Every structure is written in C-alpha cells, then in structure tokens.
C-alpha cells in the first residue's frame, strides 16, 4: 500500500525548491514601474497583461505547433520517425505556451506584481526550457529513424536520451541552488544546439550522396531553424525592440516576436514539405511521395 506521505514529501520539496526562485532577481534590477516602461502593460481588471501582439503570436504558434504534432502522430502509420517528430512538435507547442504565459502575456503578474524588484524566472520558464530541450532530443530521434541505421542510429538515439536527462538534472540543480547560470537561456542552447547541428550533419551527409528529397527537406528544415535563431539574436543585438518602442510612443515588436514569426514559417515548411516525405529509412520509396 502506498502511503500518502510518499506523495506529500516530494511535492513539498518541489514547492520549497520553486519558492527559492524568488531569490533570483531580474538583471539589471528592475522595478515593476520600469518593467511597464519597457514593454506594453494593459490592465484587464485586476491583472496586468503584457505585449498583446506578442502574446497573440506566441499562443498562435503554440496551437499550430501542437496541431502539426498531432497531425504527425495521427499519420504515423507505424513510422517511428513520424511518431517522434510528432512528440517533438507537441512538446515544442507546450513549451511555447509556457513561454507565452511567463515571458509575455503575464510576465508582470508573475514576476513583478507586489515586489520591490522583478523576479528573474519562475516555474513556467523552467518548464519551457525543459520541454524545449526534450523536444530537440525527440526531433533528433526522429531524424535517426529517418536516416542512419545500425550503430549510427543507436548512437544518435543514445546521445539524444542522455542529453535530455542531463539537462533535466541541470535544471533541477538550478532550481534547488538556485543558480541563474544553470537556468539561463545560454545553458539551454549548450544542450539544444548540438542536436540541431547533428541533424544538419546527418541530413547533409545523406543528401550529398543520395540527393533524396527527404534528406533535402530535413536539411533545409534544420538550416531554417538555425536562421530563425540567428535572426532572433541579431534583432536583440541591434537593440531594435526599444528603438521601435521609443518609451511607449512607438510600436512594440520584440526579438521574441521575430522568433515566433520565424517559427511559424518554419512550422509551415515542416508540415507541408517534411510532412509529405517523412518516413523511416527502411520504408523509403524512390519517389518520396506518400
């Protein structure tokens, strides 16, 4: 018989650890007033809602991501590559929704309301990072089933699983300590980017020798994903968000909005092109059509 205390203790430890996230303040130190000077804040009843356009884009992306993921799961027909890509996309959509809640729509309510200085992060953002890391690992597993066989396939799958598990442990450590470094976006990239690079290398190598339509579509999809991320960092480095915002007198379009628009385009390519061709390596046909 399972005792009730078996569930209460882990939950209590989790709540205690998450409460320690309040020890991490946003840098540079930002007051609630300053938070709303740097982005749109709209009062809806007793709740302050942030970045209406950005919130619309990210929740639209989340719905599309989940919808396309369900499409791959629905049409998997025994293809493990389609199953794992479906899992990756659903996880990506769940992560996007969590990001939209905390980074955009309800960032003031979750990070700033009732505080002297705004908090750095919270459980929604930790959830976003974990789901994104696992999503990239699932995408790599999908590519492993669509491409390499034998030892190469086992190696890619093993790397994907270990990568996801280690990042989960790093996130747990970041929450328990707490550590802004371990919970940073840069650390997430350290774990996520090699998976994307491996997809490029695997798909590129196969396309170089086979000129297969599926390998080309996987290569293009992975390169587009890198380009979208590059656009995000370039926009951020140029400081265009605040230049356009002009202290509330202009138009607010952030680097996150650039990312989400780009990801919607990437998702359309995955649905239309990759979705038509994706299958396990053992079940490819000469035409590449479904």
Sine and cosine of phi, psi and omega as CSV:
sin_phi,cos_phi,sin_psi,cos_psi,sin_omega,cos_omega
0.00,0.00,0.74,-0.67,-0.01,-1.00
-1.00,0.09,0.82,-0.57,-0.01,-1.00
-0.98,0.19,0.50,-0.86,0.01,-1.00
-0.88,0.48,-0.55,0.84,-0.01,-1.00
-0.90,0.44,-0.38,0.92,0.02,-1.00
-0.90,0.44,-0.50,0.87,0.03,-1.00
-1.00,-0.03,-0.58,0.81,-0.10,-1.00
-0.91,0.41,-0.67,0.75,-0.06,-1.00
-0.89,0.45,-0.77,0.63,0.02,-1.00
-0.88,0.48,-0.62,0.79,0.01,-1.00
-0.90,0.43,-0.66,0.75,0.01,-1.00
-0.90,0.44,-0.65,0.76,0.03,-1.00
-0.90,0.43,-0.64,0.77,0.02,-1.00
-0.91,0.42,-0.70,0.72,0.01,-1.00
-0.89,0.45,-0.65,0.76,0.01,-1.00
-0.90,0.44,-0.67,0.74,-0.01,-1.00
-0.91,0.41,-0.69,0.73,0.00,-1.00
-0.91,0.42,-0.54,0.84,0.03,-1.00
-0.89,0.45,-0.48,0.88,-0.01,-1.00
-0.94,0.34,-0.27,0.96,0.05,-1.00
-0.88,0.47,-0.42,0.91,0.03,-1.00
-0.89,0.45,-0.29,0.96,0.02,-1.00
-0.96,0.29,-0.30,0.96,-0.03,-1.00
-1.00,-0.10,0.89,-0.47,0.01,-1.00
-0.99,-0.13,0.50,-0.87,0.06,-1.00
-0.88,0.48,0.64,-0.77,0.03,-1.00
-0.87,-0.49,0.71,-0.70,-0.04,1.00
-0.93,0.38,0.39,-0.92,-0.02,-1.00
-0.77,0.64,0.78,-0.62,-0.12,-0.99
-0.75,-0.66,0.80,-0.59,0.07,-1.00
-0.99,0.14,0.33,-0.94,0.07,-1.00
-0.81,0.59,-0.62,0.78,0.02,-1.00
-0.90,0.44,-0.70,0.71,0.02,-1.00
-0.90,0.44,-0.56,0.83,0.02,-1.00
-0.84,0.54,-0.69,0.73,-0.05,-1.00
-0.99,0.12,-0.16,0.99,0.13,-0.99
-0.99,0.16,-0.38,0.93,-0.10,-1.00
-0.99,-0.16,-0.06,1.00,0.00,-1.00
-0.35,-0.94,0.36,-0.93,0.02,-1.00
-0.90,0.45,0.72,-0.69,0.10,-0.99
-0.79,-0.62,0.84,-0.54,-0.04,-1.00
-0.84,-0.55,0.82,-0.57,0.01,-1.00
-0.98,0.19,0.83,-0.55,0.09,-1.00
-0.86,-0.51,0.99,-0.10,-0.13,-0.99
0.92,0.39,-0.83,-0.56,0.01,-1.00
-1.00,-0.09,0.07,1.00,-0.06,-1.00
-0.91,-0.41,0.67,-0.74,0.08,-1.00
-1.00,-0.06,0.83,-0.55,0.03,-1.00
-0.96,-0.28,0.69,-0.73,-0.06,-1.00
-0.95,-0.32,0.47,-0.88,0.20,-0.98
0.71,0.71,0.94,0.35,-0.06,-1.00
-0.85,0.53,-0.69,0.72,0.01,-1.00
-0.91,0.42,-0.74,0.68,0.00,-1.00
-0.89,0.46,-0.61,0.79,0.02,-1.00
-0.91,0.42,-0.66,0.75,0.05,-1.00
-0.87,0.49,-0.71,0.71,-0.04,-1.00
-0.90,0.43,-0.68,0.73,-0.08,-1.00
-0.95,0.31,-0.60,0.80,0.03,-1.00
-0.96,0.27,-0.52,0.85,0.13,-0.99
-0.89,0.46,-0.71,0.70,0.04,-1.00
-0.86,0.51,-0.69,0.72,-0.02,-1.00
-0.87,0.50,-0.70,0.71,0.00,-1.00
-0.90,0.43,-0.69,0.73,0.01,-1.00
-0.90,0.43,-0.67,0.75,0.00,-1.00
-0.86,0.51,-0.76,0.65,0.00,-1.00
-0.90,0.43,-0.66,0.75,0.00,-1.00
-0.88,0.47,-0.70,0.71,0.03,-1.00
-0.92,0.39,-0.61,0.79,0.06,-1.00
-0.88,0.48,-0.68,0.73,0.04,-1.00
-0.90,0.44,-0.60,0.80,0.05,-1.00
-0.86,0.51,-0.71,0.70,0.01,-1.00
-0.90,0.43,-0.63,0.77,0.04,-1.00
-0.92,0.40,-0.61,0.79,-0.03,-1.00
-0.94,0.34,-0.53,0.85,-0.06,-1.00
-0.96,-0.29,0.40,0.91,-0.10,-1.00
-0.95,0.32,-0.54,0.84,0.10,-1.00
0.74,0.67,0.67,0.74,0.03,-1.00
0.99,0.16,0.02,1.00,0.00,-1.00
-1.00,0.07,0.90,-0.43,-0.04,-1.00
-0.92,0.39,-0.50,0.87,0.04,-1.00
-0.89,0.45,-0.66,0.75,0.01,-1.00
-0.94,0.33,-0.60,0.80,0.03,-1.00
-0.89,0.46,-0.74,0.68,-0.06,-1.00
-0.95,0.32,-0.55,0.84,0.08,-1.00
-0.93,0.38,-0.61,0.79,0.08,-1.00
-0.87,0.50,-0.68,0.73,0.05,-1.00
-0.88,0.47,-0.70,0.72,-0.01,-1.00
-0.87,0.50,-0.69,0.72,-0.05,-1.00
-0.95,0.33,-0.64,0.77,0.05,-1.00
-0.88,0.47,-0.70,0.71,0.05,-1.00
-0.88,0.47,-0.64,0.77,0.05,-1.00
-0.87,0.49,-0.64,0.77,0.03,-1.00
-0.92,0.39,-0.65,0.76,0.05,-1.00
-0.89,0.46,-0.67,0.74,0.03,-1.00
-0.89,0.45,-0.67,0.75,0.02,-1.00
-0.88,0.47,-0.64,0.77,0.02,-1.00
-0.90,0.44,-0.67,0.74,0.04,-1.00
-0.90,0.43,-0.64,0.77,0.05,-1.00
-0.89,0.45,-0.66,0.75,0.01,-1.00
-0.89,0.47,-0.60,0.80,0.00,-1.00
-0.91,0.42,-0.73,0.68,-0.16,-0.99
-0.99,-0.11,-0.64,0.77,-0.03,-1.00
-0.98,0.20,-0.42,0.91,-0.10,-0.99
-0.80,-0.60,-0.99,0.11,-0.23,-0.97
-0.79,0.62,-0.75,0.66,-0.11,-0.99
-0.88,-0.48,0.52,0.85,-0.03,-1.00
-0.89,0.46,-0.65,0.76,0.01,-1.00
-0.91,0.41,-0.73,0.68,-0.05,-1.00
-0.88,0.47,-0.61,0.79,-0.08,-1.00
-1.00,0.07,-0.50,0.87,-0.12,-0.99
-0.95,-0.32,-0.43,0.90,-0.20,-0.98
-0.87,-0.50,-0.54,0.84,-0.12,-0.99
-0.84,0.55,0.80,-0.59,0.05,-1.00
0.97,0.25,0.19,0.98,-0.03,-1.00
-0.92,-0.40,0.42,-0.91,0.13,-0.99
-0.96,0.29,-0.69,0.72,0.06,-1.00
-0.78,-0.62,0.56,-0.83,-0.05,-1.00
-0.93,0.37,0.57,-0.82,-0.01,-1.00
-0.98,0.21,0.39,-0.92,-0.01,-1.00
-0.96,0.27,-0.72,0.69,-0.15,-0.99
-0.44,-0.90,-0.02,-1.00,0.01,-1.00
-0.32,-0.95,-0.04,-1.00,-0.07,-1.00
-0.87,0.49,-0.57,0.82,0.02,-1.00
-0.88,0.47,-0.65,0.76,-0.03,-1.00
-0.95,0.30,-0.56,0.83,0.10,-1.00
-0.90,0.44,-0.69,0.73,0.03,-1.00
-0.88,0.48,-0.64,0.77,0.04,-1.00
-0.86,0.50,-0.75,0.66,-0.05,-1.00
-0.88,0.47,-0.69,0.72,-0.03,-1.00
-0.91,0.41,-0.72,0.70,-0.02,-1.00
-0.91,0.42,-0.58,0.82,0.03,-1.00
-0.92,0.39,-0.67,0.74,0.01,-1.00
-0.90,0.44,-0.69,0.72,0.01,-1.00
-0.93,0.37,-0.57,0.82,0.04,-1.00
-0.87,0.49,-0.70,0.71,0.02,-1.00
-0.90,0.44,-0.64,0.77,0.04,-1.00
-0.89,0.45,-0.65,0.76,0.03,-1.00
-0.91,0.42,-0.61,0.79,0.05,-1.00
-0.89,0.45,-0.65,0.76,0.03,-1.00
-0.90,0.43,-0.62,0.78,0.06,-1.00
-0.90,0.44,-0.64,0.77,0.04,-1.00
-0.86,0.51,-0.71,0.71,0.01,-1.00
-0.91,0.41,-0.58,0.81,0.03,-1.00
-0.88,0.48,-0.65,0.76,0.02,-1.00
-0.96,0.27,-0.47,0.88,0.00,-1.00
-0.99,0.16,-0.32,0.95,-0.12,-0.99
-0.82,-0.57,-1.00,-0.08,-0.13,-0.99
-0.88,0.47,0.45,-0.89,0.07,-1.00
-0.81,-0.59,0.20,-0.98,0.05,-1.00
0.93,0.36,-0.69,-0.73,-0.08,-1.00
-0.89,0.45,-0.60,0.80,0.02,-1.00
-0.88,0.47,-0.67,0.74,0.01,-1.00
-0.90,0.43,-0.73,0.69,0.00,-1.00
-0.88,0.47,-0.62,0.78,0.01,-1.00
-0.90,0.43,-0.70,0.72,0.01,-1.00
-0.90,0.43,-0.68,0.73,0.00,-1.00
-0.91,0.41,-0.68,0.74,0.03,-1.00
-0.87,0.48,-0.69,0.72,0.03,-1.00
-0.88,0.47,-0.69,0.72,-0.03,-1.00
-0.87,0.49,-0.69,0.72,-0.01,-1.00
-0.92,0.40,-0.74,0.67,-0.01,-1.00
-0.89,0.46,-0.66,0.75,0.01,-1.00
-0.85,0.52,-0.72,0.70,-0.01,-1.00
-0.91,0.41,-0.67,0.74,-0.02,-1.00
-0.91,0.41,-0.69,0.72,-0.02,-1.00
-0.90,0.43,-0.66,0.75,0.02,-1.00
-0.90,0.43,-0.60,0.80,0.06,-1.00
-0.87,0.50,-0.69,0.73,0.02,-1.00
-0.91,0.42,-0.63,0.77,0.05,-1.00
-0.89,0.46,-0.66,0.75,0.01,-1.00
-0.91,0.41,-0.66,0.75,0.04,-1.00
-0.88,0.48,-0.70,0.72,0.04,-1.00
-0.88,0.47,-0.65,0.76,0.01,-1.00
-0.89,0.46,-0.58,0.82,0.03,-1.00
-0.97,0.26,-0.66,0.75,-0.08,-1.00
-0.94,0.35,-0.56,0.83,-0.13,-0.99
-0.92,0.39,-0.79,0.62,-0.26,0.97
-0.99,0.13,0.32,-0.95,-0.05,-1.00
-0.71,-0.71,0.87,-0.49,0.03,-1.00
-0.93,0.38,-0.46,0.89,0.02,-1.00
-0.93,0.38,-0.76,0.65,-0.03,-1.00
-0.91,0.42,-0.45,0.89,-0.03,-1.00
-0.99,-0.11,0.14,0.99,-0.10,-1.00
-0.98,0.22,0.37,-0.93,0.06,-1.00
-0.90,0.43,-0.53,0.85,0.00,-1.00
-0.89,0.46,-0.65,0.76,0.03,-1.00
-0.92,0.38,-0.62,0.78,0.08,-1.00
-0.84,0.54,-0.69,0.73,0.01,-1.00
-0.90,0.44,-0.58,0.81,0.02,-1.00
-0.85,0.52,-0.59,0.81,0.00,-1.00
-1.00,0.04,-0.52,0.85,-0.09,-1.00
-1.00,0.08,-0.65,0.76,-0.13,-0.99
-0.89,0.45,-0.65,0.76,0.02,-1.00
-0.85,0.53,-0.55,0.83,0.04,-1.00
-0.90,0.44,-0.67,0.74,0.04,-1.00
-0.91,0.42,-0.66,0.75,0.02,-1.00
-0.88,0.47,-0.64,0.77,0.03,-1.00
-0.90,0.44,-0.62,0.79,0.06,-1.00
-0.87,0.49,-0.70,0.72,0.02,-1.00
-0.87,0.49,-0.71,0.70,-0.04,-1.00
-0.91,0.41,-0.70,0.71,-0.03,-1.00
-0.92,0.40,-0.77,0.63,-0.03,-1.00
-0.92,0.40,-0.64,0.77,0.00,-1.00
-0.90,0.43,-0.69,0.73,0.00,-1.00
-0.89,0.45,-0.69,0.72,-0.02,-1.00
-0.93,0.37,-0.64,0.77,-0.01,-1.00
-0.93,0.38,-0.55,0.83,0.01,-1.00
-0.87,0.50,-0.58,0.81,-0.05,-1.00
-0.99,-0.10,-0.48,0.88,-0.13,-0.99
-0.96,-0.28,-0.45,0.89,-0.13,-0.99
0.82,0.58,0.52,0.86,-0.02,-1.00
-0.97,0.22,0.63,-0.78,-0.06,-1.00
-0.89,0.46,-0.60,0.80,0.00,-1.00
-0.92,0.40,-0.70,0.71,0.02,-1.00
-0.88,0.48,-0.63,0.77,0.04,-1.00
-0.90,0.44,-0.68,0.73,-0.03,-1.00
-0.92,0.39,-0.61,0.79,0.05,-1.00
-0.92,0.38,-0.62,0.78,0.03,-1.00
-0.90,0.43,-0.73,0.68,0.00,-1.00
-0.89,0.46,-0.68,0.74,-0.02,-1.00
-0.88,0.47,-0.67,0.74,-0.02,-1.00
-0.95,0.33,-0.61,0.79,0.04,-1.00
-0.92,0.40,-0.66,0.75,0.05,-1.00
-0.87,0.50,-0.61,0.79,0.02,-1.00
-0.89,0.45,-0.66,0.75,0.05,-1.00
-0.91,0.40,-0.66,0.75,-0.01,-1.00
-0.90,0.44,-0.61,0.79,0.05,-1.00
-0.90,0.44,-0.69,0.73,0.04,-1.00
-0.90,0.45,-0.64,0.77,0.02,-1.00
-0.89,0.45,-0.64,0.77,0.03,-1.00
-0.89,0.46,-0.63,0.78,0.04,-1.00
-0.86,0.51,-0.77,0.64,-0.05,-1.00
-0.93,0.36,-0.60,0.80,0.01,-1.00
-0.91,0.42,-0.68,0.73,0.02,-1.00
-0.89,0.45,-0.67,0.74,0.01,-1.00
-0.91,0.41,-0.70,0.71,-0.03,-1.00
-0.90,0.44,-0.53,0.85,0.00,-1.00
-0.98,0.22,-0.18,0.98,0.00,-1.00
0.91,0.41,0.50,0.86,-0.09,-1.00
-0.94,0.33,-0.45,0.89,-0.02,-1.00
-0.85,0.53,-0.81,0.59,-0.04,-1.00
-0.96,0.27,-0.46,0.89,0.07,-1.00
-0.90,0.43,-0.66,0.76,0.03,-1.00
-0.96,0.27,-0.56,0.83,-0.07,-1.00
-0.95,0.32,-0.64,0.77,0.04,-1.00
0.76,0.64,0.76,0.65,0.07,-1.00
0.89,0.46,0.47,0.89,0.03,-1.00
0.98,-0.18,-0.06,1.00,-0.01,-1.00
-0.99,-0.11,-0.14,0.99,-0.05,-1.00
-0.91,-0.42,-0.57,-0.82,-0.07,-1.00
-0.91,-0.42,0.74,-0.67,-0.05,-1.00
-0.99,-0.12,0.92,-0.40,0.08,-1.00
-0.61,-0.79,0.96,-0.27,-0.17,-0.99
-1.00,-0.05,0.11,-0.99,0.09,-1.00
-0.88,0.47,-0.49,0.87,0.08,-1.00
-0.90,0.43,-0.59,0.81,0.03,-1.00
-0.92,0.38,-0.62,0.79,0.09,-1.00
-0.86,0.51,-0.71,0.70,0.01,-1.00
-0.86,0.51,-0.71,0.70,-0.09,-1.00
-0.95,0.31,-0.61,0.80,0.09,-1.00
-0.89,0.45,-0.70,0.72,0.03,-1.00
-0.89,0.46,-0.64,0.77,0.00,-1.00
-0.93,0.36,-0.52,0.86,0.08,-1.00
-0.90,0.43,-0.68,0.74,0.07,-1.00
-0.90,0.45,-0.67,0.74,0.04,-1.00
-0.88,0.48,-0.67,0.74,-0.02,-1.00
-0.90,0.43,-0.61,0.79,0.05,-1.00
-0.88,0.47,-0.66,0.75,0.03,-1.00
-0.90,0.44,-0.69,0.72,0.00,-1.00
-0.88,0.48,-0.68,0.74,-0.04,-1.00
-0.92,0.39,-0.73,0.68,-0.13,-0.99
-0.98,0.18,-0.73,0.68,-0.12,-0.99
-1.00,-0.05,-0.85,0.53,-0.01,-1.00
-0.90,0.44,-0.64,0.77,-0.03,-1.00
-0.88,0.48,-0.50,0.87,0.00,-1.00
-0.97,0.24,-0.42,0.91,-0.17,-0.99
-0.93,-0.38,-0.34,0.94,-0.17,-0.99
-0.91,0.41,0.78,-0.62,0.08,-1.00
-0.35,-0.94,0.28,-0.96,0.04,-1.00
-0.91,0.42,0.47,-0.88,-0.05,-1.00
-0.84,0.54,-0.62,0.78,-0.05,-1.00
-0.93,0.37,-0.27,0.96,-0.11,-0.99
-0.89,-0.45,0.33,0.94,0.05,-1.00
-0.95,0.31,0.46,-0.89,0.09,-1.00
-0.89,-0.45,0.21,-0.98,-0.03,-1.00
-0.93,0.37,-0.45,0.89,-0.04,-1.00
-1.00,0.08,-0.51,0.86,-0.04,-1.00
0.98,0.21,0.14,0.99,0.01,-1.00
-0.99,-0.17,0.45,-0.89,0.03,-1.00
-1.00,-0.01,0.00,0.00,0.00,0.00
